């Protein structure tokens, strides 16, 4: 009973920590993308992909939690998937022109 309660609390804490890290990644990714002079389409694609990654991670987390509930085992850590990241474009300086 105590172990089950501990697993649930751990899963909730993991979800909160992952949400905070996803938000931090979102903000950092936004500023990195802006700093790398990506086009508006690239930046929009990055934000859409990040949203899909968070949704996919949440679905994988729920599936793992459900499977562990039915199999009476401790939930395993679900890593957040990385679907795509744009490659930074090389900035041309005045010396290279």
Beta strands, then each sheet from edge to edge (+ up, - down):
end
